[in-house]
Amino acid sequence: MKYVVIVGDGMADYPIDELGGKTPLEVANKPNMDEMAAKGKLGLAKTIPNGMPADSSIANLSILGYDPRKYFTGRGPLEAGAMGIKLGDRDVAFRCNLVTEREGLLADYSGGHISNDEAAELLNDVKKLGVGEIFAGVSYRHLFVLRESDINVGCSPPHEIVGEPISDNMIGARGGETGKKLNEIMLKSIEILSKHPVNMKRIKAKKNPGNMIWLWGPGRRPKLETLKEKYGLKGALISAVNLIKGIGIYAGMKIIDVPGATAYYDTNYEGKADYALRALETSDFAYIHVEAPDEAGHEGNLEQKIKTIEDLDRRLVGKILDWEPQCKIAVLPDHPTPIKLKIHTPDPVPFVVYDAEMKGDGLKFDEASAKRGSLGTCEGYRFMDLFLRA
């Protein structure tokens, strides 16, 4: 048996007035996911344990069977793993966003979805501050490493504080003297980047500038059992997001890079499906992560969120379902990113498990239907066990 898990990041939502009290999943045209729900089994997964932040790192660890309360050390070190950055036992890795600061407010968590080349040029100038190590990643997502440090706190997650004052969300008193120093370099980065030619050009083109670095999600190197050790499965992982790749690396999975995978609306859905099916020729398990619905949720873009769900269904899920070898498939969000809130929430997410031999629940794939599913509600880190035996 081959196994595939498809994650539509942030795909779940709340009822929306403009949709007549329905969610994007309920109104989207998604015949493949609905066929899976009719012929397979549904349930809810609580991917965010009580008291933990509703973060994709925690949610995806849960889905892959790792209890975040035991294995989560921070978001930064997971991304460091994906970028090949070696961390010592006392090193601390932070996620480093290029954000837009405007009149003292955090105006855009993504610096206008700045390009890789623009970001690299900006970060080269920030490196001149001489504190820590900065590693350029993808678009607005980068990494900052402090060697031999005791700090264990960072700024608020930027995607959760859009429109809020910068001063209220930087590193607090628990960060000590190191936290004060990091706050200083973030504020100095505004001075360096606001007049940078890259940002002046972006402003002229009516794009948000990446005029500040934002340090958050700190942590030390985690220690995970491999997927092979946990489940006896040889796994492959496909994502355009370094965070998800990092989880896969620590879990001993093969990371598959897909041309045209962008972690945005224009991502290569078909390519992700094709590369996953190719990986299954030599692997037992494929984990396919798609970021696009989450981006739409953060932007509060209802039309685009519905479209990303439909694209995921038609261009990726459908291709997996058409694969002839016997295969068990699951589809789920990692967490909700509701349109009206524009942030992650910890609500349980709907999931569907399907193979050709199942007796189905006869439902559709959405939040309300999943509450009536035969698989009930499970802790997120129990999902893999349930998926494999369902």
C-alpha positions in Angstrom: 0.0 0.0 0.0 1.1 3.5 -0.8 0.1 6.5 1.2 -0.5 10.2 0.3 -1.3 13.1 2.7 -2.3 16.4 1.0 -2.3 19.5 3.2 -4.1 22.7 2.0 -2.5 25.1 4.4 -5.1 27.3 6.2 -7.9 25.9 4.0 -10.5 25.7 6.8 -12.5 28.8 7.7 -15.6 30.1 9.6 -19.1 30.8 8.1 -19.0 34.0 6.0 -22.0 36.3 5.6 -21.2 37.0 1.9 -21.4 33.2 1.3 -24.8 32.9 3.0 -23.3 31.7 6.2 -21.2 29.0 4.5 -17.4 28.5 4.5 -15.1 28.7 1.4 -14.9 24.8 1.6 -18.6 24.5 1.4 -19.1 26.7 -1.6 -16.0 25.8 -3.6 -16.4 23.5 -6.6 -14.2 20.6 -5.4 -15.6 17.4 -7.0 -12.5 15.3 -6.2 -12.5 16.1 -2.4 -16.2 15.6 -2.3 -15.9 12.2 -4.0 -13.3 11.2 -1.4 -15.7 12.3 1.3 -18.6 10.4 -0.2 -16.6 7.2 -0.7 -14.2 7.6 2.3 -14.3 8.6 5.9 -14.3 12.0 7.6 -13.2 13.3 11.0 -11.8 16.3 12.8 -8.1 16.6 13.9 -7.1 19.0 16.8 -3.7 19.9 15.3 -3.0 22.7 17.8 -2.7 21.4 21.4 -4.3 23.5 24.1 -2.1 26.4 25.1 0.1 26.3 22.1 0.2 28.9 19.3 -1.8 28.2 16.1 1.3 27.9 14.0 2.0 25.9 10.9 5.1 24.4 12.5 3.0 22.9 15.3 0.2 21.9 13.1 2.3 20.0 10.5 4.4 18.3 13.3 1.0 17.1 14.6 -0.2 15.8 11.2 3.0 13.8 10.8 2.6 12.2 14.1 4.9 14.2 16.4 3.3 15.5 19.6 4.3 19.2 19.5 4.3 19.3 23.3 7.3 16.9 23.2 9.0 17.8 19.9 8.4 21.5 19.1 11.4 23.7 20.1 10.6 26.7 17.9 9.9 27.6 14.2 13.3 29.0 13.4 15.3 25.8 13.8 12.9 23.9 11.6 13.6 26.4 8.8 17.3 26.2 9.5 17.2 22.5 8.8 15.6 23.1 5.4 18.3 25.7 4.5 21.2 23.4 5.5 22.2 25.6 8.4 24.0 23.7 11.1 23.0 24.5 14.6 25.0 23.7 17.8 23.2 22.7 21.0 23.3 26.3 22.3 22.6 28.1 19.0 19.2 29.8 18.6 17.6 30.3 15.2 14.9 32.9 14.5 12.6 33.3 11.6 13.5 36.7 10.0 10.7 38.3 7.9 11.2 41.3 5.7 8.1 43.3 6.7 6.6 46.7 5.8 6.7 49.3 8.6 4.6 52.3 8.1 4.2 55.2 10.6 5.0 52.9 13.5 2.7 50.1 12.4 3.4 46.7 11.0 1.6 47.2 7.7 2.5 44.0 5.8 4.0 40.8 7.1 5.5 39.9 3.7 7.0 43.1 2.5 4.6 43.0 -0.5 5.7 39.4 -1.2 9.1 40.7 -2.2 11.1 38.7 -4.7 14.1 36.5 -3.8 16.6 38.7 -5.6 15.3 42.0 -4.0 15.3 40.4 -0.6 18.9 39.1 -0.9 20.1 42.6 -1.9 18.3 44.2 1.1 19.6 41.6 3.5 23.2 42.1 2.4 23.0 45.7 3.8 21.3 44.5 7.0 24.3 42.2 7.6 26.4 45.2 8.0 24.9 45.7 11.5 27.2 42.9 12.6 24.9 41.1 15.0 24.1 37.4 14.5 24.1 35.6 11.1 21.5 36.3 8.4 20.6 33.7 5.8 18.5 34.6 2.8 15.6 32.3 2.1 12.6 32.7 -0.2 10.6 35.9 -0.7 10.0 37.5 2.7 11.0 34.3 4.7 14.6 34.4 6.0 16.6 33.2 9.0 18.7 34.8 11.7 21.0 32.8 14.0 22.6 33.7 17.3 25.4 31.4 18.3 25.8 30.4 21.9 22.8 32.3 23.2 20.3 31.8 26.1 17.5 33.8 24.5 14.2 31.9 24.0 11.7 34.6 23.1 11.1 36.6 19.9 8.6 39.1 18.5 5.0 38.4 17.9 4.3 36.4 14.7 4.0 39.2 12.1 1.1 37.7 10.2 -1.0 38.0 13.4 -0.3 41.7 14.1 -0.9 43.4 10.8 -2.0 47.0 11.6 -0.7 46.9 15.1 2.0 49.1 16.6 5.6 47.8 16.2 6.5 48.9 19.7 3.8 46.7 21.3 5.0 43.5 19.6 8.8 43.5 19.8 10.8 41.3 22.2 9.7 41.9 25.8 11.5 42.0 29.1 11.9 38.2 29.1 14.4 38.6 26.3 16.8 40.4 28.7 19.8 42.3 27.4 20.0 40.1 24.3 16.4 41.0 23.5 17.1 44.7 23.9 20.0 44.4 21.4 17.9 42.5 18.9 15.1 45.2 19.2 17.8 47.8 18.5 19.0 46.1 15.3 15.4 45.7 14.1 14.8 49.4 14.5 18.1 50.2 12.8 17.1 48.0 9.9 14.3 50.5 9.2 16.9 53.3 8.8 19.0 51.1 6.5 16.2 49.8 4.3 13.7 52.6 4.0 16.0 54.6 1.6 17.4 51.5 -0.1 17.2 51.7 -3.9 15.4 48.4 -4.0 12.6 49.8 -1.8 12.5 53.1 -3.5 11.9 51.3 -6.8 9.1 49.2 -5.2 7.4 52.3 -3.7 7.5 53.9 -7.2 5.9 50.8 -8.6 3.2 51.1 -5.8 4.4 47.9 -4.1 5.0 47.6 -0.3 8.6 47.9 0.6 10.6 45.3 2.7 11.8 48.1 5.0 12.3 46.2 8.3 13.5 42.8 9.5 11.3 41.1 12.1 12.7 38.4 14.4 10.3 35.7 15.7 9.8 32.0 16.3 13.2 31.3 18.0 14.3 27.9 19.1 17.1 25.3 19.3 17.7 22.3 17.1 14.9 19.7 17.7 15.4 15.9 17.9 12.8 13.8 16.1 12.4 10.1 15.5 12.4 9.5 11.8 9.3 8.5 9.9 10.9 5.2 9.2 11.5 4.6 12.9 8.0 5.6 13.9 5.9 3.9 11.1 8.3 1.8 9.0 7.6 4.1 6.1 10.1 5.6 3.6 8.7 9.1 3.1 9.0 12.0 0.6 7.9 15.5 1.2 6.9 18.3 -1.3 6.5 21.9 -0.3 7.7 25.3 -1.3 7.9 26.4 2.3 11.2 26.0 4.2 9.4 25.4 7.5 7.7 22.3 6.1 10.8 21.1 4.4 12.7 21.4 7.7 10.2 19.2 9.5 10.6 16.7 6.7 14.4 16.8 7.0 14.4 16.2 10.7 11.8 13.4 10.1 14.3 11.7 7.7 12.1 12.2 4.6 13.4 12.9 1.1 12.7 16.5 0.1 11.4 16.8 -3.5 11.9 20.2 -5.1 9.3 21.0 -7.8 10.0 23.6 -10.5 7.5 26.4 -10.3 6.5 25.7 -6.7 6.2 29.2 -5.2 4.2 29.0 -2.0 1.8 31.5 -3.5 -1.2 31.5 -5.8 0.8 30.8 -8.9 2.3 27.6 -7.5 2.7 24.5 -9.7 -0.1 22.3 -8.5 0.3 19.8 -11.4 4.0 19.6 -10.8 3.5 18.8 -7.2 1.2 15.9 -8.1 3.5 14.6 -10.8 6.6 14.6 -8.6 4.7 13.0 -5.7 3.6 10.1 -7.9 7.1 9.7 -9.3 8.5 9.7 -5.7 6.0 6.9 -4.8 7.7 4.6 -7.2 10.5 4.3 -4.6 8.9 5.6 -1.4 5.9 4.4 0.7 4.5 7.8 1.7 4.2 11.2 0.1 3.4 14.4 2.0 2.3 17.3 -0.3 1.9 20.7 1.2 0.2 23.7 -0.6 0.6 27.1 1.0 -1.8 29.1 -1.3 -5.0 28.9 0.7 -3.2 30.2 3.8 -1.9 33.2 1.9 -5.4 34.1 0.8 -6.7 33.8 4.3 -4.0 36.2 5.6 -4.9 38.7 2.9 -8.6 38.4 3.6 -9.1 37.6 0.0 -12.3 35.5 -0.2 -12.4 35.1 -4.0 -8.8 34.0 -4.1 -9.3 31.5 -1.2 -12.1 29.8 -3.0 -10.0 29.7 -6.1 -7.0 28.1 -4.3 -9.3 25.4 -3.0 -10.6 24.7 -6.4 -7.1 24.7 -7.9 -5.9 22.3 -5.3 -8.9 20.0 -6.0 -8.8 20.1 -9.8 -5.1 20.4 -10.5 -3.6 18.3 -7.7 -6.1 16.1 -5.8 -7.7 14.9 -9.1 -4.3 13.8 -10.5 -3.6 11.8 -7.4 -7.0 10.1 -7.5 -6.5 9.1 -11.1 -3.3 7.2 -10.3 -3.8 3.5 -10.9 -1.8 1.8 -8.2 -3.6 1.1 -5.0 -3.2 4.1 -2.7 -4.7 5.5 0.5 -5.1 9.3 0.4 -5.9 11.9 3.0 -6.7 15.6 2.5 -6.8 18.2 5.3 -5.9 21.7 6.3 -3.2 22.1 8.9 -5.2 24.8 10.7 -7.9 27.4 9.8 -6.9 30.8 8.5 -10.3 32.5 8.6 -11.0 35.3 6.1 -12.6 37.6 8.6 -9.7 37.3 11.1 -6.7 37.0 8.7 -4.8 34.9 11.3 -4.4 31.2 12.2 -6.8 29.8 14.7 -6.6 26.6 16.8 -9.9 25.1 15.8 -10.0 21.4 14.9 -9.7 20.9 11.1 -11.7 18.6 8.8 -9.9 15.6 7.3 -10.9 12.9 4.8 -9.3 9.5 4.4 -10.0 7.5 1.2 -9.1 4.3 -0.5 -11.0 2.2 -3.0 -11.9 -0.5 -0.5 -13.6 1.7 2.1 -17.3 2.0 2.9 -17.8 5.7 2.7 -19.6 8.2 5.0 -21.6 9.6 2.1 -20.7 13.2 3.0 -19.0 16.2 1.4 -15.6 17.6 2.4 -16.2 20.6 4.6 -16.1 21.7 8.3 -19.7 20.9 9.1 -19.8 17.6 7.4 -16.6 16.5 9.1 -18.3 16.9 12.5 -20.6 14.0 11.4 -17.8 11.8 10.1 -17.3 8.3 11.3 -13.7 8.9 12.4 -14.8 11.4 15.1 -12.3 13.9 16.6 -8.7 13.0 17.3 -5.7 14.7 18.7 -3.6 15.9 15.8 -0.6 13.8 16.6 -2.9 10.7 16.5 -3.9 11.5 12.9 -1.2 9.4 11.3 -2.0 6.3 13.3 -5.7 6.7 12.4 -4.9 7.4 8.8 -2.7 4.3 8.4 -5.2 1.9 10.0 -8.5 3.4 8.8 
